[in-house]
Amino acid sequence: MRGARPPAVAGRFYPADPAELARQVAGLLGAVDAGADSPAEAYVVPHAGYRFSGPVAASVYARLGQARRVVLIGPAHFVPLAGCAVPSTEAFATPLGKVPVDVEGCRRLAGTGLAVTDDRPHEPEHSLEVQLPFLQTVLGDGWTVLPVAVGLATVDDVADVLDTATAEPALVLCSTDLSHHLPDPLARQRDRRTAAAVLDLDPTRIAPRDACGRHALAGLLGWARRRSLTPRLLDLRTSADTAGTPDRVVGYGAFALGRAYRR
């Protein structure tokens, strides 16, 4: 194992200044009325710049309980990847400090052949990184992250990764945005269909253009079906609702998947 992965998108997707970042995250969390929701076993959360998807992401993070391990899966946007990849680094750094990587969890996934050890998909990737400042704020110290970059992978591939990664208690987070660069009315229509597929735990209804983290999301749904988890929609918006124009938007969804929910 080697040192810490430095932040790749600080100053672009979220503030690079620690004090400014802390204020922004606190403000996003403070705007959410989470009620008395029980913490779930898994969540789906978006990963765009905070001014765009931060309010939707906060609807997940304002509901988290305590966790000592976080399994974080999301797409590899920049480096071609077959299957899943874990890093060789001992920590992921953000402006708020370093998050220890679950080194043994990474070795277990690589040792069983469910993932490869490869830092290349992780180095430029924002889908996992942007979740960390929220987690650092909510969870404080004393937790580890098991980061899994997902490329071309089957539902069972990802579900098997999650089964192995959660052999010890862990919170599971799946990072994905929804539709991309459609006019707002068309985006909302497509995202409603994707949300319905998530709520039905049906990965076969998530098409390639429905979510940039399609393979990670489909695998999460397969794993949730194995675990008899029940999904619930927390928030569904587009960038036109937050900081963008309606002519070309990105869709954002937040979902909880837990055993305590009833449809």
N, C-alpha and C positions, 0 to 999 in steps of 0.2 A: 504494500500500500504506500501511497505517497501523500503529500500535504493536502492543502485545501484548494478546491476549485474556486477561482475568483468569480465574482459576479460578472455576467456578460451583458446585462441590460440595465444596470443601475445608471440613472441619469437619462434613460430613454423611456422605459416602461414604468419606472417609479423613481422617486428622488434618490440621488446619490448621497445627499447630506443626511446623516443619521437623524438629526433633530427634526428636519423637515419630513423625512419618511415616517418617523414615529407619529408626528402630528397628523399626517395624512391618513395613516392606517387607523389611528384612534378616532378620527372624525368619521371615517367610513363605517367603522364598527358602531360608533355611537348613534348613527342614523338608523340603525336596524332595530325594530321591535321584534325580538325573538320570542316574546311571551314566555310560556313555561315549557317549551319544547324539551323533550328528553333527547340526549345525545344519540346519534345514530351510529351504526357500524361503518357506514361508508357514505361518501358524498361525491357529487359531480360538481365541478367548479370551473368557471371560465378563466382565461389566462391572457387577456389583452392588457394594454396599458391601463394603469389604475384609473385614469380619468374616464376611460371608456367602460371597462368591465368591473372596476372596483366596487361600485355599489351592489352589483349582483354577487360578486365573490363574497362580499361582507355578509350577505344573508346566510352563507354557510358558516363563516368563521365566528359570527356572533352566537352561534348555536353549539359550538364545540364544547365537549366536556374535557376532562383531563386525559392526556395520553402520554405514554412514555415511548411509544414507537409509532411512527407514521410511515405507511407504505404509500408512496406517491408515484402514480403512473401517468404518463402523458406522451403525446406524439413527438417523434423526432422530425422537426420541420426541415432541417438543413443538411443532414448527413443521411444518405441512403442506408437503410437498416432492414435486414431480414430477421424477424423475431424480436427479441427483447435484449436490452443491454443495461448492465449495471456499471457504475464507475469504479475506478481503482483508488480514488481519493478517500482520505479519512474524514473530510469535512467539506461542506458547501458554505462559502462565505457570502454574506450580504453586508450592507452598510451597518446593520444592527449587530453584527458579530458572526461567529462561526457556528454552524449546526453540525454536530457529529453525525457521520454516516454510520449506519448499522453495518459494520464491516463483516460481521459473521453472517448476517442475512444475505449480503451480496455474495459472499463466498459460497453459501449454501445453494443459491440459485444457479451460480455458475457451475458449481460442482455437480449438480444434478442434470446439467445440460439445458435447463429451462431458460437460461440467459447467457450471454457472453459478457466478459469483462472488456469494456471498450469505452474509453473516455471521449472518443471523437464525437459521438452523437450528443454527449452532454455538454461539451465545452461551449458551443454557441447557443444552446437551447434555452428559450425563455419559458416554455410551458410549465416546467417544474420550478424554475427559479422564482418566478413571481409569486408563488404560493408561500415561500419561506418567510418573508417579513410578516405576513399575517399570522403564520404559525408561531413565529418567535414572540409576537405580541401577546397572543392568546395563551400559549402554553408556557411561556417563560423559559427557564432552564431545565435541564435534566431529561431531555428527550432526544431520540435519534430519528433519522430519516433513512428510509430505504428507497432511493430514487431509481425508477425503472423507466427508461426510454423505450417506447413501443414503436416498431416499424411495421412492416407487412407481417401480420400474425393472425392466426385463426382465433375464433372465440375460445376454443379449448386451450390453445397456447397460453393466452392471457389468464384465463380462469385457473389453469394449473399453476401459473406463477403466483397468483393471489392465494391459492390454497396453501402453497408452500410458505409464502411470505407471512401468512397469518396463522401458521402453526403455533406461534406465540402471539399473545394478544397484541393487536395493532389497530389503529384507525386507518382506513383506506380512503384515499382521495384520488379521484380520476379527473385530470385536467383536460378540458376541451372547450373550444368555442364551437358555435353551431354554424349556420349558413354564412357564406362570405360574399360580399360585394354585389348583393342584389338590391333592387329598389325596396324600400321599407315594406310595402304591402306584400310583396312576394316573399320577402324574408320571413315575415311573421307567419304567413301561411305554411311555409316549409318548416319553420321551427315548431309550430304547433303539431305538425305531423311527427317530427322527431321526438317531441316531448311525449306524445301519446305512445310511441314505441318504447320509450324509457319506462313509462308508467305501466306498460304491459310486459316489461322485461323481455322484449322481443328484438334481439339484435339483427334479425333478418330484415327488418324494416328500416334499418339505418343505411342509406345509400352513400356512395363515396362523397358526394357534394353536401351531405347533410351536416357533417362535423369534421373539423380538421383532425380531431383525435378519434376518428371513427373506430379504429381497431382497438384502442384502449377502452373506449366506451362500450363497444360490443362485448369485449371480454369481461368487463365489469358486470354487465347484465347477465352473462352466462354464469359467472361466479355467484351473483346475487340470487339467481334462480336455484343454484345448488344449495345455497344457504337458507332458502325460503325467506329472503328479505322482502319487505314491501317498500316500494318507492313512493316518494311524495314530492310534488313540485313545490319549490320554495320561491322561485322567481324566474321570470321569462321576459326578457327585454331585447331590444336591439340598441346599437350605438346611437340611433336617432333619439332614444330616450335619455341618453346620458351626455354625450359630448360631440356627437357627429351630425351630419346632414342626412336627410332621408333618401337621397338619390342613390347612395351606395353604402350599405350598412353591413355590419357583422352582428350575428345573433349570439346571445349569451343566455345560458340556462343554469340554474342551480337546483339540485335535487338532493334529497336525503334518502338513504336506503337503510331501513332498520327493522327489527323484529317487533317493536312496540307499536308500529303503525297499523291501522286498519283501513282498508279501502272502503 
